């Protein structure tokens, strides 16, 4: 795990430098012309800085694991792309990811993100939603500036279009369920939601890497399946950490304790518990989730039911097996290399992480 942490830390600096090229702290004339093109009239520079550049820069400066661009780097370099070019393209998926969680925080009424108040808590819902949506489309500028054309552009745009449709389907399922409509969903429903929501951006990173490297459709399909699986496993582990992290672990995790209980979120653990708890405990778990409570005593009670049913350990074991099975696809798609070896360790790390 230490080696993977070192790898992520090593790659984080150049990735962050590229992010600043697309989201600078100050929106000067050169940046405005580059992003918005020629205009007939005058852009209000203060509005661009205070309603786009400043809130997005603040959000990006909080850190984040940057594992999605790292996933892109490992696959692209395994397929022969030079490191500098791969780093330039890698921020594509990171911008999409940050846009999605900025909007998610509004939709979930979340109060904390990465150890600080959420963007909408600081700047307002209107600015957060608009800034998040801006990050959905800004990555397309990368394809333009890197002069991606022909078949590569067609493939890249098709991947972007489909996966951005998918991520909203995943969010729709998640939102509908935590409004009290999810207590009859199956494990298969939950996994598809994760495949759409969290698996989408990791799958996009893998597919985009293959497309930009001119890889085969078979490679794209195999690596997409692998990336989707580690995205799902990441989400499962994220749900586990939400209710198990405390002290230093909670500080690293950067979310409020029991946030998923407060949201009434249906997770793999909840589904497992409802399938295995007695009727009285199952109904009690449902009633607490329906309350969307921030009360620690009720949150602890819900978590105790999950523990009693063995649901936390079930979720951990499920995610480990998912990644082990998924690696078989990536193993066939890539030639042996240093990047491929790191990729295997990287997948294991995402499941075993403690923050």
Long-range contacts (C-beta under 8 A, 24 or more apart in sequence): 1-349, 1-352, 1-353, 3-342, 3-345, 4-342, 4-345, 4-346, 4-349, 5-349, 7-70, 7-342, 7-346, 8-65, 8-66, 8-67, 8-70, 11-66, 11-69, 11-70, 11-73, 11-87, 12-66, 14-87, 15-66, 15-69, 15-70, 15-87, 15-90, 15-91, 15-94, 16-60, 16-66, 18-87, 18-88, 18-90, 18-91, 19-60, 19-91, 19-94, 19-95, 20-57, 22-91, 22-95, 22-138, 22-139, 22-141, 22-142, 23-53, 23-56, 23-57, 23-60, 23-95, 23-135, 23-138, 24-53, 24-57, 25-53, 25-54, 25-57, 26-53, 27-52, 27-53, 34-141, 35-138, 35-141, 51-123, 51-127, 51-130, 51-131, 52-130, 52-131, 52-134, 54-123, 55-119, 55-122, 55-123, 55-127, 55-128, 55-131, 56-98, 56-102, 56-131, 56-134, 56-135, 58-119, 58-122, 59-98, 59-102, 59-113, 59-119, 59-131, 60-98, 62-113, 62-114, 62-115, 62-116, 62-254, 63-114, 64-94, 64-97, 64-98, 64-114, 66-94, 67-234, 67-346, 67-350, 68-93, 68-94, 68-97, 68-201, 68-202, 68-205, 69-93, 69-94, 69-205, 70-346, 71-202, 71-205, 71-206, 71-227, 71-230, 71-343, 71-346, 72-205, 72-206, 72-208, 72-209, 74-339, 74-340, 74-342, 74-343, 74-346, 75-205, 75-206, 75-209, 75-210, 75-223, 75-227, 75-334, 75-339, 75-343, 76-209, 76-212, 76-213, 77-337, 77-339, 78-334, 78-335, 78-337, 78-339, 78-340, 78-343, 79-209, 79-210, 79-213, 79-215, 79-219, 79-334, 80-213, 81-209, 81-212, 81-213, 85-146, 86-209, 88-142, 88-146, 89-142, 89-146, 89-208, 89-209, 89-212, 90-205, 91-139, 91-142, 92-139, 92-142, 92-143, 92-208, 93-139, 93-201, 93-204, 93-205, 93-208, 95-135, 95-138, 95-139, 96-135, 96-136, 96-139, 96-164, 96-201, 96-204, 97-201, 98-132, 98-135, 99-131, 99-132, 99-133, 99-134, 99-135, 99-136, 100-132, 100-136, 100-167, 100-171, 100-201, 102-128, 102-131, 102-132, 102-135, 103-128, 103-129, 103-132, 103-133, 104-171, 106-132, 107-171, 107-175, 108-178, 108-263, 109-263, 110-255, 110-256, 110-259, 110-263, 111-256, 112-254, 112-255, 112-256, 112-259, 113-254, 113-255, 114-254, 115-251, 115-254, 116-254, 136-164, 148-212, 152-211, 152-212, 152-214, 155-211, 156-208, 156-211, 156-212, 159-204, 159-207, 159-208, 159-211, 160-204, 160-208, 163-200, 163-201, 163-203, 163-204, 163-207, 166-196, 166-200, 167-196, 167-197, 167-200, 167-201, 169-196, 170-194, 170-195, 170-196, 170-197, 170-198, 170-200, 171-196, 171-197, 173-197, 174-265, 174-266, 177-265, 177-266, 178-263, 178-264, 178-265, 178-266, 178-289, 179-264, 180-264, 180-289, 180-290, 182-266, 183-266, 183-274, 183-286, 185-266, 185-271, 186-271, 187-268, 187-271, 187-272, 190-266, 190-267, 190-268, 190-271, 191-232, 191-268, 194-231, 194-232, 194-235, 194-236, 195-228, 195-231, 195-232, 197-235, 198-231, 198-232, 198-234, 198-235, 198-238, 199-227, 199-228, 199-229, 199-231, 199-232, 199-235, 200-228, 200-231, 201-231, 202-227, 202-228, 202-230, 202-231, 202-234, 203-227, 203-228, 203-231, 218-333, 219-333, 219-334, 222-329, 222-330, 222-332, 222-333, 223-329, 223-330, 223-333, 223-334, 225-326, 225-329, 226-326, 226-327, 226-329, 226-330, 226-333, 226-347, 228-326, 229-322, 229-323, 229-325, 229-326, 230-323, 230-326, 230-347, 230-350, 230-351, 232-319, 232-322, 233-319, 233-320, 233-322, 233-323, 233-326, 233-347, 233-350, 233-351, 234-350, 234-351, 236-267, 236-268, 236-315, 236-316, 236-318, 236-319, 236-322, 237-316, 237-319, 237-350, 237-351, 237-352, 237-353, 239-265, 239-267, 239-268, 239-269, 239-315, 240-269, 240-312, 240-315, 240-316, 241-353, 241-354, 241-355, 243-269, 243-303, 243-306, 243-312, 244-312, 245-354, 245-355, 249-354, 249-355, 252-354, 252-355, 253-355, 257-296, 257-299, 258-296, 258-299, 258-300, 258-302, 258-303, 261-288, 261-289, 261-293, 261-298, 261-299, 261-302, 261-303, 262-292, 262-293, 262-294, 262-299, 263-292, 264-289, 264-290, 264-291, 264-292, 265-289, 267-315, 268-311, 268-314, 268-315, 268-318, 269-306, 269-311, 269-312, 269-314, 269-315, 270-306, 270-311, 272-309, 272-310, 272-311, 272-314, 272-315, 273-305, 273-306, 273-309, 273-311, 276-309, 276-310, 276-311, 277-305, 277-308, 277-309, 281-305, 281-308, 281-309, 319-351, 320-351, 320-352, 323-347, 323-348, 323-350, 323-351
